């Protein structure tokens, strides 16, 4: 392949992507794949001979781009998946062309990662010592990194070297979560040998936030039983309703009891940029660790999470392992990123983060996030004023939890309708919304992450929910 061959194909790829992004708002948000198209992707044979780049691009345009998940569309309200930031899309191509391993050493990607991790910490107001964080594949991996450091600190304080001896020499370590805590915390506890049975579910108040008094009572019960409380997990935006836990009293209690306070800020931590809701995050900076996702509210192309810790030494003590073949005299005092997490070969995630943040700046990001939260409050008002719908929780960030009232239905029948509604709405193709359970009730949850969304899109969402409910009931 010549340089001109690649240049021609790169221009064609740019045109393909540009057209795709430009045409998204006029297309269905999502539709089930055509059976023939699905089969062609699933059963495609391993090619014996190569294909030219223009042929590959044509295949991508024909067989892949017409069938998106939907999250680039301004009427996508499902899960917590954002539209990709254009600057991040472009930077991804450049990072792929360089293709380094960002484990460590003296090259641009390593220094850029240290800079963007510091930027992320500054955006959410979290203290950032040198070496106090790294980019990960997402908050699921960042949670494993942070909880591993919490586990090792607890073991060390108990006189046990858990890296050498494992958990057998310790009494059971106990952590505390709520019913709205993301499932990645349970996965992390299981993978780290803590056991999901040793994650206590603490009650929340009527606002959906962790109750500090209930947390204290649970800690005292476990201490009296000879167990070792070591961790409390608070949320900077729960997955169900976007609730933000009260960090100040939780941090006070953790400091008093010697617990590691971890905050799951995967989606919601960047809400701190919005002056209208920044007060909800008071005390976030007192956490021992914070996991969050630039690939959510910032729109950095997937994948990109971030783990932040107050004490960089805790991460390095947990993960550092430098065999002779990885010694590097250019690494500096901080060593390699692979000494602070689980990955050895690491992709160049930092460039797309740098480009996304640098393109919008703090002020641009603040405007985008404030627009999303304002739209969410507006959607909450529309739901509350509609006799067919019921708002289930206060809108604290940019998630709106609601359900269809379905007059004449109650109990299991009402739950069944609301459980089926999200898929029915999705199949119609005009908007995309997902569902979940809040306590004992089935609900719809609309997450607003796209600043291009309009109030007309919100009204269409509710009209589609009601139309789909009528179809299901008929």
SULTAQUI-V730782 format. One record per residue. N is the residue number from 1. RES is the residue in three letters. SS is DSSP state (2 for helix, 1 for strand, 0 for the rest). OMEGA is omega as a letter, one per 20 degrees, with the letter a starting at -180 (999 if undefined). Layout:
BEGIN
N|RES|SS|OMEGA + N|RES|SS|OMEGA
END
This chain:
BEGIN
1|UNK|0|r + 2|UNK|0|r + 3|UNK|2|r + 4|UNK|2|r + 5|UNK|2|a + 6|UNK|2|a + 7|UNK|2|a + 8|UNK|2|a + 9|UNK|2|r + 10|UNK|2|r + 11|UNK|2|r + 12|UNK|2|r + 13|UNK|2|r + 14|UNK|2|r + 15|UNK|2|a + 16|UNK|2|a + 17|UNK|2|r + 18|UNK|2|r + 19|UNK|2|r + 20|UNK|2|a + 21|UNK|2|a + 22|UNK|2|a + 23|UNK|2|a + 24|UNK|2|a + 25|UNK|2|a + 26|UNK|2|a + 27|UNK|0|r + 28|UNK|0|r + 29|UNK|0|r + 30|UNK|0|r + 31|UNK|0|r + 32|UNK|0|a + 33|UNK|0|r + 34|UNK|0|a + 35|UNK|2|a + 36|UNK|2|r + 37|UNK|2|r + 38|UNK|2|a + 39|UNK|2|a + 40|UNK|2|r + 41|UNK|2|a + 42|UNK|2|a + 43|UNK|0|r + 44|UNK|0|a + 45|UNK|0|r + 46|UNK|0|a + 47|UNK|0|r + 48|UNK|0|a + 49|UNK|0|a + 50|UNK|0|r + 51|UNK|0|r + 52|UNK|0|a + 53|UNK|2|a + 54|UNK|2|r + 55|UNK|2|r + 56|UNK|2|r + 57|UNK|2|r + 58|UNK|2|r + 59|UNK|2|r + 60|UNK|2|r + 61|UNK|2|a + 62|UNK|2|a + 63|UNK|2|a + 64|UNK|0|a + 65|UNK|0|r + 66|UNK|0|a + 67|UNK|0|a + 68|UNK|0|r + 69|UNK|0|r + 70|UNK|0|a + 71|UNK|0|r + 72|UNK|0|a + 73|UNK|0|r + 74|UNK|0|r + 75|UNK|0|r + 76|UNK|1|a + 77|UNK|0|a + 78|UNK|0|r + 79|UNK|0|r + 80|UNK|0|a + 81|UNK|0|a + 82|UNK|0|r + 83|UNK|0|a + 84|UNK|0|r + 85|UNK|0|a + 86|UNK|2|r + 87|UNK|2|r + 88|UNK|2|r + 89|UNK|2|a + 90|UNK|2|a + 91|UNK|2|r + 92|UNK|2|r + 93|UNK|2|a + 94|UNK|2|r + 95|UNK|2|r + 96|UNK|2|r + 97|UNK|2|r + 98|UNK|2|r + 99|UNK|0|r + 100|UNK|0|r + 101|UNK|0|a + 102|UNK|0|r + 103|UNK|0|a + 104|UNK|0|a + 105|UNK|0|a + 106|UNK|0|r + 107|UNK|0|a + 108|UNK|2|a + 109|UNK|2|a + 110|UNK|2|a + 111|UNK|2|r + 112|UNK|2|r + 113|UNK|2|r + 114|UNK|2|r + 115|UNK|2|a + 116|UNK|2|r + 117|UNK|2|r + 118|UNK|2|r + 119|UNK|2|a + 120|UNK|2|r + 121|UNK|2|r + 122|UNK|2|a + 123|UNK|2|a + 124|UNK|2|r + 125|UNK|0|r + 126|UNK|0|a + 127|UNK|0|a + 128|UNK|0|r + 129|UNK|0|r + 130|UNK|0|a + 131|UNK|0|a + 132|UNK|0|r + 133|UNK|1|r + 134|UNK|1|r + 135|UNK|1|a + 136|UNK|1|r + 137|UNK|0|a + 138|UNK|0|a + 139|UNK|2|r + 140|UNK|2|r + 141|UNK|2|r + 142|UNK|2|r + 143|UNK|2|r + 144|UNK|2|r + 145|UNK|2|a + 146|UNK|2|a + 147|UNK|2|r + 148|UNK|2|r + 149|UNK|2|r + 150|UNK|2|r + 151|UNK|2|a + 152|UNK|2|r + 153|UNK|2|r + 154|UNK|2|r + 155|UNK|2|a + 156|UNK|2|r + 157|UNK|2|r + 158|UNK|0|r + 159|UNK|0|a + 160|UNK|0|r + 161|UNK|0|a + 162|UNK|2|r + 163|UNK|2|a + 164|UNK|2|a + 165|UNK|2|a + 166|UNK|0|a + 167|UNK|0|a + 168|UNK|0|a + 169|UNK|0|a + 170|UNK|0|r + 171|UNK|0|a + 172|UNK|0|r + 173|UNK|1|a + 174|UNK|1|r + 175|UNK|1|a + 176|UNK|1|a + 177|UNK|1|r + 178|UNK|1|r + 179|UNK|0|r + 180|UNK|0|r + 181|UNK|0|a + 182|UNK|0|a + 183|UNK|2|r + 184|UNK|2|r + 185|UNK|2|r + 186|UNK|2|r + 187|UNK|2|r + 188|UNK|2|r + 189|UNK|2|r + 190|UNK|2|a + 191|UNK|2|a + 192|UNK|0|r + 193|UNK|0|a + 194|UNK|0|r + 195|UNK|0|a + 196|UNK|2|r + 197|UNK|2|r + 198|UNK|2|r + 199|UNK|1|a + 200|UNK|1|r + 201|UNK|1|a + 202|UNK|1|a + 203|UNK|0|r + 204|UNK|1|r + 205|UNK|0|a + 206|UNK|0|r + 207|UNK|0|r + 208|UNK|0|a + 209|UNK|0|r + 210|UNK|1|a + 211|UNK|0|a + 212|UNK|2|r + 213|UNK|2|r + 214|UNK|2|r + 215|UNK|2|r + 216|UNK|2|a + 217|UNK|2|r + 218|UNK|2|r + 219|UNK|2|a + 220|UNK|2|r + 221|UNK|2|a + 222|UNK|2|r + 223|UNK|2|a + 224|UNK|2|r + 225|UNK|0|r + 226|UNK|0|r + 227|UNK|0|a + 228|UNK|1|r + 229|UNK|1|a + 230|UNK|1|a + 231|UNK|1|r + 232|UNK|1|a + 233|UNK|1|r + 234|UNK|1|a + 235|UNK|1|r + 236|UNK|1|a + 237|UNK|0|a + 238|UNK|0|a + 239|UNK|0|a + 240|UNK|0|a + 241|UNK|0|a + 242|UNK|0|a + 243|UNK|0|r + 244|UNK|1|a + 245|UNK|0|a + 246|UNK|0|a + 247|UNK|2|a + 248|UNK|2|a + 249|UNK|2|r + 250|UNK|2|r + 251|UNK|2|r + 252|UNK|2|a + 253|UNK|2|r + 254|UNK|2|r + 255|UNK|2|r + 256|UNK|2|a + 257|UNK|2|r + 258|UNK|0|r + 259|UNK|0|r + 260|UNK|1|r + 261|UNK|1|r + 262|UNK|1|r + 263|UNK|1|r + 264|UNK|1|r + 265|UNK|0|a + 266|UNK|0|a + 267|UNK|0|a + 268|UNK|0|a + 269|UNK|2|a + 270|UNK|2|r + 271|UNK|2|r + 272|UNK|2|r + 273|UNK|2|a + 274|UNK|0|a + 275|UNK|0|a + 276|UNK|0|a + 277|UNK|0|a + 278|UNK|2|a + 279|UNK|2|a + 280|UNK|2|a + 281|UNK|2|r + 282|UNK|0|a + 283|UNK|0|r + 284|UNK|2|a + 285|UNK|2|a + 286|UNK|2|r + 287|UNK|0|r + 288|UNK|0|r + 289|UNK|1|r + 290|UNK|1|r + 291|UNK|1|a + 292|UNK|1|a + 293|UNK|0|r + 294|UNK|0|a + 295|UNK|0|r + 296|UNK|0|a + 297|UNK|0|r + 298|UNK|0|r + 299|UNK|0|r + 300|UNK|0|r + 301|UNK|0|r + 302|UNK|0|j + 303|UNK|0|r + 304|UNK|0|r + 305|UNK|1|a + 306|UNK|1|r + 307|UNK|1|r + 308|UNK|1|r + 309|UNK|1|r + 310|UNK|0|a + 311|UNK|0|a + 312|UNK|2|a + 313|UNK|2|r + 314|UNK|2|r + 315|UNK|2|a + 316|UNK|2|r + 317|UNK|2|a + 318|UNK|2|a + 319|UNK|2|a + 320|UNK|0|r + 321|UNK|0|a + 322|UNK|0|r + 323|UNK|0|a + 324|UNK|2|a + 325|UNK|2|r + 326|UNK|2|r + 327|UNK|0|a + 328|UNK|0|a + 329|UNK|0|a + 330|UNK|0|a + 331|UNK|0|a + 332|UNK|0|a + 333|UNK|0|a + 334|UNK|0|a + 335|UNK|0|a + 336|UNK|0|r + 337|UNK|2|r + 338|UNK|2|r + 339|UNK|2|a + 340|UNK|0|a + 341|UNK|0|a + 342|UNK|0|a + 343|UNK|0|r + 344|UNK|0|r + 345|UNK|0|a + 346|UNK|0|r + 347|UNK|0|a + 348|UNK|0|a + 349|UNK|0|a + 350|UNK|2|a + 351|UNK|2|r + 352|UNK|2|r + 353|UNK|2|r + 354|UNK|2|a + 355|UNK|2|a + 356|UNK|2|a + 357|UNK|2|a + 358|UNK|2|a + 359|UNK|2|a + 360|UNK|2|a + 361|UNK|2|r + 362|UNK|2|a + 363|UNK|2|r + 364|UNK|2|r + 365|UNK|2|r + 366|UNK|2|r + 367|UNK|2|a + 368|UNK|2|a + 369|UNK|2|r + 370|UNK|2|r + 371|UNK|2|r + 372|UNK|2|a + 373|UNK|2|r + 374|UNK|2|r + 375|UNK|2|r + 376|UNK|2|r + 377|UNK|2|r + 378|UNK|2|r + 379|UNK|2|r + 380|UNK|2|r + 381|UNK|2|r + 382|UNK|2|r + 383|UNK|2|a + 384|UNK|2|a + 385|UNK|0|a + 386|UNK|0|a + 387|UNK|0|a + 388|UNK|0|a + 389|UNK|1|a + 390|UNK|1|r + 391|UNK|1|a + 392|UNK|0|a + 393|UNK|0|r + 394|UNK|0|r + 395|UNK|0|a + 396|UNK|0|a + 397|UNK|0|r + 398|UNK|0|r + 399|UNK|1|r + 400|UNK|1|a + 401|UNK|1|a + 402|UNK|1|r + 403|UNK|1|r + 404|UNK|1|a + 405|UNK|0|r + 406|UNK|0|r + 407|UNK|0|a + 408|UNK|0|r + 409|UNK|0|r + 410|UNK|0|r + 411|UNK|2|a + 412|UNK|2|a + 413|UNK|2|r + 414|UNK|2|r + 415|UNK|2|a + 416|UNK|2|r + 417|UNK|2|a + 418|UNK|2|r + 419|UNK|2|a + 420|UNK|2|a + 421|UNK|2|a + 422|UNK|2|a + 423|UNK|2|r + 424|UNK|2|r + 425|UNK|2|a + 426|UNK|2|a + 427|UNK|2|r + 428|UNK|2|r + 429|UNK|0|a + 430|UNK|0|r + 431|UNK|0|r + 432|UNK|1|r + 433|UNK|0|a + 434|UNK|1|a + 435|UNK|1|r + 436|UNK|1|r + 437|UNK|1|r + 438|UNK|1|a + 439|UNK|0|a + 440|UNK|0|a + 441|UNK|1|r + 442|UNK|1|a + 443|UNK|1|r + 444|UNK|1|r + 445|UNK|1|r + 446|UNK|1|r + 447|UNK|1|a + 448|UNK|0|r + 449|UNK|0|a + 450|UNK|0|a + 451|UNK|0|r + 452|UNK|0|r + 453|UNK|0|a + 454|UNK|0|r + 455|UNK|2|r + 456|UNK|2|r + 457|UNK|2|r + 458|UNK|2|r + 459|UNK|2|r + 460|UNK|2|r + 461|UNK|2|a + 462|UNK|2|r + 463|UNK|2|r + 464|UNK|2|r + 465|UNK|2|a + 466|UNK|2|r + 467|UNK|2|r + 468|UNK|2|r + 469|UNK|2|r + 470|UNK|2|r + 471|UNK|2|a + 472|UNK|2|a + 473|UNK|2|r + 474|UNK|0|999
END
